[in-house]
Amino acid sequence: MNVAEVDALASAAHAGQVDKVGVPYIGHVRAVAAGLVPFGDHLVMAGLLHDVIEDTEWTADGLREAGVPDRVVCAVEAVTNQQGVPYEVKVRRIALNRDATLVKIADNAHNSRPDRSAQLPEDQRARLAAKYRSARDVLWAAAGALDVATIINIVNPSLLDELRKRQTPGSPS
């Protein structure tokens, strides 16, 4: 299966779904995938499918049966929420898998875009900003600054200042 076929699968799987700000969900997964282009087709496919197990009827086995490469499915499984597993535990688990880490960094970056978060109620915006910032502490450390910068420069350049501050010794993060 190639990127175009995976894009079509993701588009069909997320048909009719909208994200937190009310836009078609496929836009989110495509934005995540765009941030992963420099890392190769496997990660682009994982970005396109990163929420498909969690938010649709697709299963990991179904994806494999459809011809999605195992490396892609493994990354998707790693970023998929598991019932009863706290978010912080999930993020630490993701950080153990390089492919999953890069996918989650792109997902986090897109979810943290100011133009998206500005459309949320203030209480939800503040709660999610803290959640995403905390996840970045773990994910960015696991990936390394160059890979993080590559992704956020594409997906959410507003995070570049945060990355620079984390890289400067003595700077508050």
Secondary structure, DSSP 8 states (H G I E B T S, - for coil): --HHHHHHHHHHHTTT-B-TTSSBHHHHHHHHHHTTGGG-HHHHHHHHHTTHHHHSS--HHHHHHTT--HHHHHHHHHHS--TT--HHHHHHHHTTSHHHHHHHHHHHHHHT-HHHHTTS-HHHHHHHHHHHHHHHHHHHHHH-HHHHHHHHHHH-GGGHHHHHHHHSTT---
